[in-house]
Amino acid sequence: MVKTNFGQILFGGDYNPEQWPKEIWYQDMQLLTEAKINEATINVFSWAQVQPSEERYDFTVLDQIIDLLVKNKFKIILATATAALPAWLATRYPDVNRTDFEGRQHRFSSRHNACPNSPHFRYYSHKLAAQLAARYGKLANVICWHVANEYGGQCYCDNCAKAFRVWLRQHYASLAQLNQAWNTNFWSHTFTDWDQIVPPNALGDAIGQEKATLAGLSIDYRRFMSDSILQNFKDERDAIRQFDAATPITTNLMGTFKDLDYFKWAREMDLVSWDNYPAYNTPLSFTAMSHDLMRGLKGGQPFMLMEQTPSQQNWQPYNSLKKPGQMRALSYQALAHGADTVQFFQLRQSRGATEKFHGAVISHVNTDKTRVFQETKALGQELQQLGDCFLGARVPAKVAIIFDWDNYWALEYASGPNVRLKYVAQIHQYYAAFYRRNIAVDFIPTELSAAELKKYDLVVAPVLYMLHPGVADNLKAYVKTGGHLLTTFMSGIADEHDNIFFGGYPGPLRDLLGIWVEEFDALPPEQQQSLHFAQGPTGSGSMICDVMHLEGAQALATYGAGNFYADTPVITNNRYGSGQAYYVGTQLDTKSLDYLVKTISNQFNWEQFAAPSTVEITRRDQTDYAYYFILNNGEQAENLIWQKAGVDLLTQQDITPGEIDLPAFAVKIIRCQK
């Protein structure tokens, strides 16, 4: 049985000692031990070192690194080293190199550079993973396997084209069925032979990288490519399992990354890990949302924060330093939202190449006197003191937001109605409204049954553009038995092949929502449409304005003057069975969205906290205790009124109801008896 609880908060990160002289390794052991680092992720990009040629493996250096880490009592996350091709493989077998969107086959270069359908890549990556597992799989210090690194990208080579046709034959019973699904009568695109189908790149049916002539073709290629790269993960996972049946296996994901269907990926992983790199201006709510999405991939199971920087990135346009205390606050934000680890890229700063200015625990100056090192050390001491107290604790949420990669792809392949319409931005808008009220949110896939949805009081489904078979029926059954649904414009529009539902928008959701959307207006950035609530404030809408008719629903808000649809409904509520369904026909301004969320939230007995805008309050639960994380993510001191008695685990001081002072980037973890 695979055990995913490590027994302590892992505190460490990526470590690449093969990049510097051996005498530095021993200094590292002293410095990292001083900083209370207890884990090292190794061998991430070492393929050329551990397999210098097709015929030969050389584990000499890796053996020395592992021996040193074991002697110094570090836990090890061992990577399979397949995240970048070695030169010998790329030159001897050119089919391993990707062909890009423009149709150019690459030579040896960069990373994330392997064609997922190359027979040679699949053979040699599987073989290397097996060699590593056979050699190190029984070591007690190896507590987790890390397959490849940050999977992503696309390939459009001939091998991928052939594999795509095989994939299509598995998903469609006949070529006639495929033609119907893709609506190929459009522009005389009917296929009469499977071999006529080619990948949708710049030489084929793509309209740039963001739009498509046949959206069904492009969406299927996205699905195929996600499946193909997932097969690479499974190849290496299965190779490891030949020699190691118990150690958990993961790979690091990247939040709302578009290329891969992470819900599908998570089903193949023992635990989810991800890399968190907010920019200087990333909203706090977006980082929190990304953590919650990663937690949601495996139904609320705690995740690993595999990478963050202790100071600054090197690859963003403006690589600002984290302010004093900010790294600590961001680390605790991850723990608050479900992480059971705090890990960095990287433990020592690279000497050369593209990541030499990426921050690290040990910087180029090679001392423990730096601000970053001292902050890391202080955090390590706190995490060591916390021990295993909240490991495995779950986040209790009564609100769920649907996040779906098929919708992500389909909505953004659509030619129209508004170039500014982006899937993740719409999801974040609604998440942020709950975040501002400190209401916990789970992220869920579209395929949950009505029985599985029943654990939530409210399901939110922004821009649920594409409906797979059964999704509408599940949502109706959920609402009919007492659930509440909130959805928006551009929902219920198309089936799983991106063909529009006949019978009027919002398609299969029309009777559930009690409305008919006749048409939708697309507003340019400089235009807004006023609106007013029947029993509330005035506000505005932007980007999309649905022109709708009531079919049993009641209007909660209507458009104001300024357009021909003035005084028609824009926000509606429909009673359906024992539940209610809400519909929002425009992109609401923040004030209006907050009012709507408040109105809906006040129906329920949810735990909510009033707090300054930079302060977030999150809860994780175990059987006997609730752990409240109170984080001031801002540079100014704040305070709030706290109503619960407990113990602050970081100071061991008793907390009584009353005012709590929160200096800049302050953190409190209050344990309360349930």
LOSE-991386 format. One record per residue (C-alpha): residue number from 0; residue in one letter; chain; x, y, z. Coordinates in steps of 0.05 Angstrom, whole numbers. Layout:
# LOSE-991386
REC pos code unit     c1     c2     c3
REC NUM    A    A      X      Y      Z
...
# end
This chain:
# LOSE-991386
REC pos code unit     c1     c2     c3
REC   0    M    A      0      0      0
REC   1    V    A     26     69    -19
REC   2    K    A     35    115     41
REC   3    T    A     28    189     25
REC   4    N    A     36    218     95
REC   5    F    A    110    233    106
REC   6    G    A    103    238    182
REC   7    Q    A    131    309    183
REC   8    I    A    126    373    143
REC   9    L    A    178    363     88
REC  10    F    A    221    425     84
REC  11    G    A    271    426     27
REC  12    G    A    272    428    -48
REC  13    D    A    311    419   -112
REC  14    Y    A    385    405   -102
REC  15    N    A    435    398   -160
REC  16    P    A    503    384   -130
REC  17    E    A    527    354   -195
REC  18    Q    A    532    426   -220
REC  19    W    A    589    447   -174
REC  20    P    A    653    419   -143
REC  21    K    A    649    364    -93
REC  22    E    A    680    404    -36
REC  23    I    A    620    450    -37
REC  24    W    A    573    391    -21
REC  25    Y    A    600    386     50
REC  26    Q    A    590    460     62
REC  27    D    A    519    451     37
REC  28    M    A    505    396     87
REC  29    Q    A    525    442    144
REC  30    L    A    485    501    118
REC  31    L    A    423    462    100
REC  32    T    A    423    427    167
REC  33    E    A    430    494    202
REC  34    A    A    368    518    163
REC  35    K    A    329    456    187
REC  36    I    A    323    431    116
REC  37    N    A    301    358    120
REC  38    E    A    291    339     47
REC  39    A    A    327    344    -20
REC  40    T    A    297    333    -89
REC  41    I    A    353    306   -133
REC  42    N    A    368    280   -203
REC  43    V    A    316    323   -238
REC  44    F    A    359    340   -299
REC  45    S    A    415    288   -296
REC  46    W    A    399    242   -354
REC  47    A    A    464    256   -391
REC  48    Q    A    504    243   -327
REC  49    V    A    471    178   -306
REC  50    Q    A    467    152   -378
REC  51    P    A    525    183   -417
REC  52    S    A    513    138   -477
REC  53    E    A    462     90   -505
REC  54    E    A    500     30   -480
REC  55    R    A    524     54   -412
REC  56    Y    A    496     77   -345
REC  57    D    A    540    111   -294
REC  58    F    A    512    121   -225
REC  59    T    A    577    140   -192
REC  60    V    A    561    213   -178
REC  61    L    A    488    199   -160
REC  62    D    A    511    144   -111
REC  63    Q    A    557    195    -78
REC  64    I    A    502    247    -73
REC  65    I    A    453    198    -43
REC  66    D    A    505    170      6
REC  67    L    A    520    240     30
REC  68    L    A    446    257     39
REC  69    V    A    433    192     76
REC  70    K    A    492    203    123
REC  71    N    A    465    272    139
REC  72    K    A    395    246    151
REC  73    F    A    360    280     93
REC  74    K    A    296    252     63
REC  75    I    A    303    244    -12
REC  76    I    A    254    256    -68
REC  77    L    A    286    220   -127
REC  78    A    A    271    245   -196
REC  79    T    A    276    202   -258
REC  80    A    A    319    253   -295
REC  81    T    A    277    250   -359
REC  82    A    A    255    323   -362
REC  83    A    A    309    340   -413
REC  84    L    A    339    297   -467
REC  85    P    A    413    280   -469
REC  86    A    A    450    301   -532
REC  87    W    A    467    230   -553
REC  88    L    A    393    211   -554
REC  89    A    A    371    274   -592
REC  90    T    A    425    266   -646
REC  91    R    A    424    190   -654
REC  92    Y    A    347    185   -656
REC  93    P    A    320    251   -684
REC  94    D    A    248    228   -676
REC  95    V    A    254    244   -601
REC  96    N    A    257    318   -618
REC  97    R    A    192    357   -621
REC  98    T    A    162    389   -682
REC  99    D    A    134    457   -664
REC 100    F    A     69    492   -684
REC 101    E    A    102    521   -746
REC 102    G    A    121    451   -770
REC 103    R    A    196    456   -754
REC 104    Q    A    229    395   -724
REC 105    H    A    276    418   -669
REC 106    R    A    347    395   -657
REC 107    F    A    379    383   -589
REC 108    S    A    360    442   -545
REC 109    S    A    329    469   -482
REC 110    R    A    283    424   -440
REC 111    H    A    211    397   -445
REC 112    N    A    238    377   -512
REC 113    A    A    215    306   -522
REC 114    C    A    162    282   -571
REC 115    P    A    113    243   -527
REC 116    N    A     99    194   -583
REC 117    S    A    170    180   -602
REC 118    P    A    182    104   -595
REC 119    H    A    255    118   -577
REC 120    F    A    237    168   -522
REC 121    R    A    186    121   -492
REC 122    Y    A    235     63   -493
REC 123    Y    A    294     99   -463
REC 124    S    A    255    139   -411
REC 125    H    A    221     75   -386
REC 126    K    A    287     39   -384
REC 127    L    A    321     94   -344
REC 128    A    A    265     97   -293
REC 129    A    A    270     22   -284
REC 130    Q    A    345     26   -274
REC 131    L    A    337     79   -220
REC 132    A    A    282     42   -185
REC 133    A    A    321    -24   -185
REC 134    R    A    381     11   -155
REC 135    Y    A    349     59   -105
REC 136    G    A    278     36    -95
REC 137    K    A    290      0    -29
REC 138    L    A    327     58      5
REC 139    A    A    289     81     67
REC 140    N    A    310    154     55
REC 141    V    A    277    154    -14
REC 142    I    A    207    175      7
REC 143    C    A    178    197    -60
REC 144    W    A    190    189   -135
REC 145    H    A    188    251   -179
REC 146    V    A    175    232   -252
REC 147    A    A    205    281   -303
REC 148    N    A    189    354   -287
REC 149    E    A    134    404   -304
REC 150    Y    A    105    366   -363
REC 151    G    A     75    408   -418
REC 152    G    A     79    431   -490
REC 153    Q    A     55    404   -556
REC 154    C    A     85    365   -614
REC 155    Y    A     61    362   -686
REC 156    C    A    108    311   -717
REC 157    D    A     91    252   -762
REC 158    N    A     94    204   -703
REC 159    C    A     43    246   -666
REC 160    A    A      0    250   -729
REC 161    K    A      0    174   -735
REC 162    A    A    -15    165   -661
REC 163    F    A    -70    217   -665
REC 164    R    A   -105    176   -718
REC 165    V    A   -101    115   -674
REC 166    W    A   -129    155   -616
REC 167    L    A   -186    179   -660
REC 168    R    A   -204    109   -683
REC 169    Q    A   -209     90   -609
REC 170    H    A   -256    148   -595
REC 171    Y    A   -300    146   -657
REC 172    A    A   -335     84   -684
REC 173    S    A   -327    107   -756
REC 174    L    A   -301    162   -800
REC 175    A    A   -373    182   -812
REC 176    Q    A   -383    192   -737
REC 177    L    A   -320    234   -734
REC 178    N    A   -343    278   -793
REC 179    Q    A   -409    289   -757
REC 180    A    A   -375    305   -691
REC 181    W    A   -328    356   -724
REC 182    N    A   -382    385   -769
REC 183    T    A   -336    375   -829
REC 184    N    A   -387    397   -881
REC 185    F    A   -362    466   -861
REC 186    W    A   -314    492   -914
REC 187    S    A   -314    425   -950
REC 188    H    A   -272    392   -896
REC 189    T    A   -303    323   -900
REC 190    F    A   -252    267   -890
REC 191    T    A   -258    204   -933
REC 192    D    A   -197    169   -905
REC 193    W    A   -165    169   -835
REC 194    D    A    -97    186   -865
REC 195    Q    A   -124    253   -890
REC 196    I    A   -126    278   -818
REC 197    V    A    -66    319   -796
REC 198    P    A    -50    356   -732
REC 199    P    A    -80    427   -728
REC 200    N    A    -18    469   -731
REC 201    A    A      5    528   -774
REC 202    L    A      9    481   -834
REC 203    G    A    -60    452   -821
REC 204    D    A   -127    477   -795
REC 205    A    A   -107    522   -737
REC 206    I    A   -121    597   -741
REC 207    G    A    -60    617   -701
REC 208    Q    A    -47    580   -636
REC 209    E    A   -110    606   -602
REC 210    K    A   -166    595   -654
REC 211    A    A   -186    538   -700
REC 212    T    A   -223    525   -765
REC 213    L    A   -253    461   -737
REC 214    A    A   -255    469   -662
REC 215    G    A   -274    396   -653
REC 216    L    A   -208    376   -686
REC 217    S    A   -166    423   -644
REC 218    I    A   -201    404   -579
REC 219    D    A   -191    331   -595
REC 220    Y    A   -117    344   -609
REC 221    R    A   -112    378   -541
REC 222    R    A   -144    317   -509
REC 223    F    A    -98    271   -548
REC 224    M    A    -35    309   -530
REC 225    S    A    -53    311   -456
REC 226    D    A    -65    236   -459
REC 227    S    A      0    224   -497
REC 228    I    A     43    262   -447
REC 229    L    A      5    227   -390
REC 230    Q    A     25    161   -422
REC 231    N    A     98    183   -414
REC 232    F    A     85    193   -340
REC 233    K    A     51    125   -335
REC 234    D    A    108     91   -373
REC 235    E    A    158    114   -320
REC 236    R    A    111    103   -262
REC 237    D    A     99     31   -284
REC 238    A    A    174     21   -292
REC 239    I    A    185     43   -220
REC 240    R    A    130     -2   -195
REC 241    Q    A    166    -63   -223
REC 242    F    A    217    -53   -166
REC 243    D    A    183     -8   -115
REC 244    A    A    110    -22    -97
REC 245    A    A    104     25    -37
REC 246    T    A    138     93    -48
REC 247    P    A     90    147    -73
REC 248    I    A    100    173   -143
REC 249    T    A     84    244   -166
REC 250    T    A    103    296   -217
REC 251    N    A    100    371   -207
REC 252    L    A     39    406   -237
REC 253    M    A     31    481   -251
REC 254    G    A    -35    507   -226
REC 255    T    A    -82    531   -281
REC 256    F    A    -33    508   -335
REC 257    K    A    -72    500   -400
REC 258    D    A    -38    442   -436
REC 259    L    A    -57    383   -391
REC 260    D    A   -123    358   -362
REC 261    Y    A    -99    355   -290
REC 262    F    A   -162    321   -264
REC 263    K    A   -146    263   -311
REC 264    W    A    -73    265   -291
REC 265    A    A    -88    264   -217
REC 266    R    A   -123    197   -223
REC 267    E    A    -56    167   -244
REC 268    M    A    -15    200   -189
REC 269    D    A     -7    178   -116
REC 270    L    A     -8    250    -93
REC 271    V    A    -10    318   -126
REC 272    S    A     50    365   -124
REC 273    W    A     56    433   -156
REC 274    D    A    101    493   -167
REC 275    N    A     78    561   -142
REC 276    Y    A    110    623   -174
REC 277    P    A     66    684   -165
REC 278    A    A     91    748   -198
REC 279    Y    A    100    814   -162
REC 280    N    A     28    833   -180
REC 281    T    A     -8    766   -177
REC 282    P    A    -71    775   -135
REC 283    L    A    -70    739    -68
REC 284    S    A   -136    707    -87
REC 285    F    A   -105    677   -151
REC 286    T    A    -50    643   -111
REC 287    A    A   -101    617    -61
REC 288    M    A   -145    593   -119
REC 289    S    A    -87    555   -150
REC 290    H    A    -73    519    -84
REC 291    D    A   -146    501    -78
REC 292    L    A   -148    475   -149
REC 293    M    A    -88    430   -136
REC 294    R    A   -122    405    -72
REC 295    G    A   -185    391   -110
REC 296    L    A   -152    347   -163
REC 297    K    A   -154    287   -116
REC 298    G    A   -219    303    -80
REC 299    G    A   -189    346    -25
REC 300    Q    A   -128    304     -9
REC 301    P    A    -69    345     17
REC 302    F    A    -16    362    -35
REC 303    M    A     58    378    -39
REC 304    L    A     84    448    -51
REC 305    M    A    141    421    -94
REC 306    E    A    172    487   -114
REC 307    Q    A    170    560    -95
REC 308    T    A    227    610    -94
REC 309    P    A    254    635    -27
REC 310    S    A    269    703    -59
REC 311    Q    A    258    717   -133
REC 312    Q    A    248    682   -200
REC 313    N    A    291    693   -261
REC 314    W    A    242    682   -318
REC 315    Q    A    187    732   -306
REC 316    P    A    188    802   -338
REC 317    Y    A    200    835   -270
REC 318    N    A    232    789   -219
REC 319    S    A    219    827   -156
REC 320    L    A    246    805    -89
REC 321    K    A    200    777    -37
REC 322    K    A    195    828     20
REC 323    P    A    219    808     89
REC 324    G    A    168    760    117
REC 325    Q    A    133    748     51
REC 326    M    A    164    681     36
REC 327    R    A    142    656    105
REC 328    A    A     71    682     94
REC 329    L    A     66    650     25
REC 330    S    A     92    584     53
REC 331    Y    A     38    584    107
REC 332    Q    A    -14    603     55
REC 333    A    A      2    538     19
REC 334    L    A     -3    499     84
REC 335    A    A    -69    534    100
REC 336    H    A    -99    512     34
REC 337    G    A    -79    440     40
REC 338    A    A     -4    431     29
REC 339    D    A     34    384     74
REC 340    T    A    103    405     49
REC 341    V    A    143    469     38
REC 342    Q    A    196    461    -16
REC 343    F    A    239    509    -57
REC 344    F    A    271    514   -123
REC 345    Q    A    328    515   -106
REC 346    L    A    372    497    -46
REC 347    R    A    436    525    -77
REC 348    Q    A    438    579   -131
REC 349    S    A    464    556   -199
REC 350    R    A    532    581   -221
REC 351    G    A    516    588   -295
REC 352    A    A    464    581   -350
REC 353    T    A    393    607   -352
REC 354    E    A    375    597   -279
REC 355    K    A    436    629   -248
REC 356    F    A    396    688   -223
REC 357    H    A    338    646   -196
REC 358    G    A    337    653   -120
REC 359    A    A    359    599    -72
REC 360    V    A    367    584      1
REC 361    I    A    443    586     -7
REC 362    S    A    462    644    -53
REC 363    H    A    525    657    -93
REC 364    V    A    558    690    -33
REC 365    N    A    557    621      1
REC 366    T    A    542    643     72
REC 367    D    A    488    637    125
REC 368    K    A    488    712    137
REC 369    T    A    440    731     82
REC 370    R    A    369    754     96
REC 371    V    A    340    698     54
REC 372    F    A    379    644     91
REC 373    Q    A    360    672    159
REC 374    E    A    286    675    140
REC 375    T    A    290    603    113
REC 376    K    A    323    581    178
REC 377    A    A    270    614    220
REC 378    L    A    215    582    180
REC 379    G    A    249    514    186
REC 380    Q    A    252    521    261
REC 381    E    A    177    537    263
REC 382    L    A    159    478    218
REC 383    Q    A    202    432    260
REC 384    Q    A    165    456    322
REC 385    L    A     97    443    289
REC 386    G    A    116    371    276
REC 387    D    A     59    330    247
REC 388    C    A      2    365    282
REC 389    F    A    -42    381    222
REC 390    L    A    -14    333    169
REC 391    G    A    -71    302    130
REC 392    A    A   -121    354    155
REC 393    R    A   -176    371    105
REC 394    V    A   -207    437     85
REC 395    P    A   -282    436    100
REC 396    A    A   -317    470     42
REC 397    K    A   -391    477     27
REC 398    V    A   -379    514    -38
REC 399    A    A   -351    481   -101
REC 400    I    A   -328    513   -166
REC 401    I    A   -326    471   -229
REC 402    F    A   -260    474   -266
REC 403    D    A   -257    436   -331
REC 404    W    A   -200    432   -381
REC 405    D    A   -247    414   -439
REC 406    N    A   -285    479   -425
REC 407    Y    A   -218    516   -419
REC 408    W    A   -197    493   -489
REC 409    A    A   -265    498   -522
REC 410    L    A   -283    568   -497
REC 411    E    A   -216    596   -520
REC 412    Y    A   -217    561   -588
REC 413    A    A   -284    593   -604
REC 414    S    A   -280    649   -656
REC 415    G    A   -321    699   -618
REC 416    P    A   -358    730   -584
REC 417    N    A   -304    771   -548
REC 418    V    A   -229    766   -553
REC 419    R    A   -222    785   -480
REC 420    L    A   -262    725   -456
REC 421    K    A   -213    679   -419
REC 422    Y    A   -233    617   -380
REC 423    V    A   -186    623   -320
REC 424    A    A   -202    697   -311
REC 425    Q    A   -277    681   -306
REC 426    I    A   -264    625   -255
REC 427    H    A   -219    671   -214
REC 428    Q    A   -271    727   -214
REC 429    Y    A   -320    682   -177
REC 430    Y    A   -268    649   -133
REC 431    A    A   -243    718   -111
REC 432    A    A   -313    738    -88
REC 433    F    A   -315    680    -39
REC 434    Y    A   -242    691    -20
REC 435    R    A   -259    763      1
REC 436    R    A   -310    734     49
REC 437    N    A   -261    680     74
REC 438    I    A   -309    625     50
REC 439    A    A   -274    559     36
REC 440    V    A   -280    533    -36
REC 441    D    A   -267    464    -67
REC 442    F    A   -252    454   -140
REC 443    I    A   -287    397   -174
REC 444    P    A   -291    366   -244
REC 445    T    A   -354    365   -286
REC 446    E    A   -368    291   -280
REC 447    L    A   -389    287   -207
REC 448    S    A   -457    254   -196
REC 449    A    A   -515    288   -161
REC 450    A    A   -500    246   -100
REC 451    E    A   -427    270    -99
REC 452    L    A   -449    342   -109
REC 453    K    A   -497    337    -50
REC 454    K    A   -441    350      0
REC 455    Y    A   -440    422    -25
REC 456    D    A   -493    475    -11
REC 457    L    A   -472    514    -73
REC 458    V    A   -440    494   -138
REC 459    V    A   -412    550   -181
REC 460    A    A   -400    538   -255
REC 461    P    A   -376    601   -291
REC 462    V    A   -377    598   -367
REC 463    L    A   -397    524   -369
REC 464    Y    A   -394    529   -444
REC 465    M    A   -386    455   -461
REC 466    L    A   -432    402   -431
REC 467    H    A   -411    329   -436
REC 468    P    A   -468    278   -435
REC 469    G    A   -497    270   -366
REC 470    V    A   -471    336   -337
REC 471    A    A   -536    374   -345
REC 472    D    A   -575    315   -316
REC 473    N    A   -530    312   -255
REC 474    L    A   -537    386   -243
REC 475    K    A   -612    382   -249
REC 476    A    A   -617    324   -201
REC 477    Y    A   -571    361   -152
REC 478    V    A   -614    424   -153
REC 479    K    A   -680    386   -153
REC 480    T    A   -662    353    -87
REC 481    G    A   -643    418    -53
REC 482    G    A   -577    441    -82
REC 483    H    A   -560    510   -107
REC 484    L    A   -526    525   -174
REC 485    L    A   -496    591   -198
REC 486    T    A   -475    595   -271
REC 487    T    A   -463    650   -321
REC 488    F    A   -465    674   -393
REC 489    M    A   -434    627   -445
REC 490    S    A   -460    566   -408
REC 491    G    A   -497    507   -438
REC 492    I    A   -476    527   -508
REC 493    A    A   -442    467   -540
REC 494    D    A   -435    391   -534
REC 495    E    A   -370    353   -524
REC 496    H    A   -351    363   -597
REC 497    D    A   -364    438   -594
REC 498    N    A   -428    434   -635
REC 499    I    A   -483    482   -613
REC 500    F    A   -544    453   -579
REC 501    F    A   -608    466   -618
REC 502    G    A   -667    495   -580
REC 503    G    A   -637    559   -555
REC 504    Y    A   -585    579   -504
REC 505    P    A   -569    555   -451
REC 506    G    A   -584    488   -484
REC 507    P    A   -597    430   -435
REC 508    L    A   -595    479   -376
REC 509    R    A   -653    521   -403
REC 510    D    A   -708    490   -360
REC 511    L    A   -663    486   -298
REC 512    L    A   -648    561   -303
REC 513    G    A   -718    581   -326
REC 514    I    A   -692    628   -380
REC 515    W    A   -680    633   -455
REC 516    V    A   -620    673   -479
REC 517    E    A   -638    699   -548
REC 518    E    A   -571    731   -564
REC 519    F    A   -509    760   -530
REC 520    D    A   -477    827   -541
REC 521    A    A   -401    834   -539
REC 522    L    A   -377    899   -509
REC 523    P    A   -309    929   -526
REC 524    P    A   -264    948   -467
REC 525    E    A   -286   1021   -466
REC 526    Q    A   -360   1003   -457
REC 527    Q    A   -399    982   -396
REC 528    Q    A   -473    969   -386
REC 529    S    A   -508    994   -324
REC 530    L    A   -552    947   -283
REC 531    H    A   -591    951   -219
REC 532    F    A   -615    899   -169
REC 533    A    A   -688    896   -152
REC 534    Q    A   -670    900    -78
REC 535    G    A   -599    925    -77
REC 536    P    A   -547    970   -108
REC 537    T    A   -535    993   -179
REC 538    G    A   -474    967   -216
REC 539    S    A   -448    951   -284
REC 540    G    A   -433    894   -332
REC 541    S    A   -379    887   -384
REC 542    M    A   -352    842   -439
REC 543    I    A   -416    801   -452
REC 544    C    A   -488    822   -442
REC 545    D    A   -540    768   -452
REC 546    V    A   -607    787   -480
REC 547    M    A   -653    739   -445
REC 548    H    A   -726    722   -431
REC 549    L    A   -756    694   -367
REC 550    E    A   -786    625   -372
REC 551    G    A   -805    615   -299
REC 552    A    A   -745    649   -267
REC 553    Q    A   -750    716   -231
REC 554    A    A   -705    775   -246
REC 555    L    A   -658    794   -188
REC 556    A    A   -627    850   -230
REC 557    T    A   -642    884   -296
REC 558    Y    A   -602    925   -346
REC 559    G    A   -604   1001   -338
REC 560    A    A   -611   1051   -394
REC 561    G    A   -561   1056   -450
REC 562    N    A   -579    999   -497
REC 563    F    A   -639    968   -531
REC 564    Y    A   -642    913   -477
REC 565    A    A   -652    963   -421
REC 566    D    A   -700    938   -366
REC 567    T    A   -692    865   -387
REC 568    P    A   -664    812   -339
REC 569    V    A   -590    805   -328
REC 570    I    A   -587    764   -263
REC 571    T    A   -641    712   -249
REC 572    N    A   -662    661   -198
REC 573    N    A   -704    599   -213
REC 574    R    A   -734    551   -163
REC 575    Y    A   -725    480   -188
REC 576    G    A   -752    425   -144
REC 577    S    A   -726    438    -74
REC 578    G    A   -667    478    -98
REC 579    Q    A   -650    542   -134
REC 580    A    A   -610    560   -197
REC 581    Y    A   -579    628   -208
REC 582    Y    A   -557    657   -275
REC 583    V    A   -512    718   -288
REC 584    G    A   -517    745   -359
REC 585    T    A   -457    792   -358
REC 586    Q    A   -388    801   -327
REC 587    L    A   -406    837   -263
REC 588    D    A   -365    893   -232
REC 589    T    A   -335    874   -164
REC 590    K    A   -387    911   -123
REC 591    S    A   -445    875   -157
REC 592    L    A   -412    807   -154
REC 593    D    A   -397    816    -80
REC 594    Y    A   -469    835    -67
REC 595    L    A   -495    774   -105
REC 596    V    A   -448    727    -68
REC 597    K    A   -466    758     -2
REC 598    T    A   -540    750    -17
REC 599    I    A   -532    677    -35
REC 600    S    A   -484    662     22
REC 601    N    A   -529    691     75
REC 602    Q    A   -579    635     62
REC 603    F    A   -531    585     92
REC 604    N    A   -500    574    160
REC 605    W    A   -429    580    133
REC 606    E    A   -370    601    174
REC 607    Q    A   -351    670    149
REC 608    F    A   -301    721    176
REC 609    A    A   -297    796    167
REC 610    A    A   -225    816    157
REC 611    P    A   -183    870    122
REC 612    S    A   -171    858     49
REC 613    T    A   -100    832     58
REC 614    V    A   -119    783    113
REC 615    E    A   -143    714     96
REC 616    I    A   -171    662    144
REC 617    T    A   -171    589    125
REC 618    R    A   -189    526    163
REC 619    R    A   -163    455    162
REC 620    D    A   -198    400    202
REC 621    Q    A   -178    336    237
REC 622    T    A   -223    292    279
REC 623    D    A   -216    331    344
REC 624    Y    A   -187    398    323
REC 625    A    A   -198    455    275
REC 626    Y    A   -136    494    254
REC 627    Y    A   -148    566    235
REC 628    F    A    -94    599    193
REC 629    I    A    -96    675    199
REC 630    L    A    -49    708    148
REC 631    N    A    -35    781    137
REC 632    N    A     -9    779     66
REC 633    G    A      3    854     64
REC 634    E    A     60    902     81
REC 635    Q    A     18    941    131
REC 636    A    A     -3    921    201
REC 637    E    A    -76    901    209
REC 638    N    A   -122    877    264
REC 639    L    A   -187    839    269
REC 640    I    A   -238    816    320
REC 641    W    A   -231    741    334
REC 642    Q    A   -287    701    366
REC 643    K    A   -256    633    381
REC 644    A    A   -214    608    439
REC 645    G    A   -154    565    423
REC 646    V    A    -78    560    423
REC 647    D    A    -31    595    375
REC 648    L    A     14    537    354
REC 649    L    A     70    583    333
REC 650    T    A     76    619    400
REC 651    Q    A     41    568    445
REC 652    Q    A      0    625    474
REC 653    D    A    -73    619    492
REC 654    I    A   -120    657    446
REC 655    T    A   -184    687    475
REC 656    P    A   -239    723    437
REC 657    G    A   -221    795    424
REC 658    E    A   -177    838    380
REC 659    I    A   -117    806    346
REC 660    D    A    -59    850    321
REC 661    L    A    -27    827    256
REC 662    P    A     39    859    236
REC 663    A    A     60    858    163
REC 664    F    A     62    787    136
REC 665    A    A     41    760    204
REC 666    V    A     18    687    212
REC 667    K    A    -23    655    266
REC 668    I    A    -45    582    269
REC 669    I    A    -99    575    322
REC 670    R    A   -118    505    343
REC 671    C    A   -189    501    370
REC 672    Q    A   -225    442    401
REC 673    K    A   -283    419    358
# end
